[in-house]
Amino acid sequence: MEAKAVAKYVRMSPSKLKPVTDLVRGKDLTEALTILKFTPGKSAELVEKVVQSAKANAENNFEMDASKLYVAEIHANQGPTMKRWRAGAQGRAGRILKRSSHISVVLKER
């Protein structure tokens, strides 16, 4: 049995999210939530929200015991990129890429 949660189109680049997801991969649920709570930055808040959602899915939809859960899989994959431009020197246009991510979490029981 596994419980999943996915946050799509999160307005943060995967390169900023991946170090945070690497911190909690394979950890027990309580330990993972503690790590995320005390990790500074917006990326930790976004990942924590998805982990909390997966926990709620596990408890409510699959009647899993929260004390036995661990983070089996966690990914921050590339989402669509919004392309914008900004005026540059000598009449040129500078390109701005606003990246987004899809965060997915899978919890399993030990």
C-alpha positions in Angstrom: 0.0 0.0 0.0 1.2 3.5 -0.8 -0.2 7.0 -0.5 0.6 9.7 -3.0 0.3 13.4 -3.3 1.3 15.7 -6.2 1.6 19.5 -6.4 1.6 20.6 -10.0 2.7 23.9 -11.6 4.6 25.1 -8.4 6.2 28.4 -9.3 9.7 27.5 -8.3 12.5 25.9 -10.3 13.3 22.3 -9.7 17.0 23.2 -9.0 15.8 25.0 -5.9 13.5 22.2 -4.7 15.7 19.2 -5.4 18.2 19.8 -2.5 15.3 19.9 -0.1 13.7 16.7 -1.5 17.0 15.0 -1.1 17.0 15.8 2.6 13.9 13.8 3.4 14.0 10.9 0.9 13.9 7.6 2.8 13.3 9.2 6.2 10.5 8.3 8.6 7.5 10.7 8.3 7.9 12.4 11.6 11.6 12.9 11.0 11.0 14.2 7.5 8.4 16.7 8.8 10.7 17.9 11.5 13.5 18.4 9.0 11.2 20.4 6.7 9.9 22.5 9.5 13.3 23.7 10.5 14.8 24.0 7.0 14.8 27.7 6.0 13.3 28.9 2.7 10.1 28.8 0.7 11.1 25.5 -1.0 10.9 23.6 2.4 7.4 25.1 3.0 6.2 23.9 -0.4 7.6 20.4 0.0 6.2 20.2 3.6 2.7 21.0 2.3 2.9 18.1 -0.2 4.2 15.7 2.5 1.4 16.7 4.8 -1.1 16.1 2.0 0.3 12.6 1.4 0.0 11.9 5.1 -3.6 13.0 5.1 -4.3 10.8 2.1 -2.7 7.8 3.8 -4.7 8.2 7.0 -8.1 9.1 5.5 -8.1 7.1 2.2 -6.1 4.0 3.1 -6.4 3.8 6.9 -2.6 3.6 7.2 -0.9 4.2 10.6 1.0 7.5 10.5 3.7 6.3 13.0 4.7 3.5 10.5 5.0 5.7 7.4 8.2 6.7 5.6 9.0 8.8 2.5 9.5 6.1 -0.1 9.7 8.4 -3.1 9.9 12.2 -3.6 10.6 14.0 -6.8 10.7 17.6 -8.0 10.4 17.4 -11.8 10.4 20.1 -14.4 7.1 21.7 -15.2 6.3 24.1 -18.1 8.5 27.2 -18.5 6.9 30.7 -19.0 9.0 32.7 -21.4 9.2 36.4 -20.8 11.4 39.2 -22.1 13.0 42.3 -20.6 14.5 45.3 -22.4 18.2 45.0 -22.8 21.0 47.2 -23.9 21.0 48.8 -27.4 17.5 47.9 -28.2 17.9 44.2 -27.6 15.6 41.9 -25.7 16.8 39.8 -22.8 15.1 36.5 -22.3 13.7 35.5 -18.9 12.7 31.9 -18.1 10.2 31.5 -15.3 10.4 27.9 -14.4 7.8 25.7 -12.6 7.9 22.3 -11.0 5.8 19.3 -10.2 6.4 17.9 -6.7 5.3 14.3 -6.0 5.5 12.3 -2.8 4.9 8.6 -2.1 4.5 7.3 1.4 4.7 3.6 2.4 4.3 1.7 5.6 7.3 -0.1 7.1 
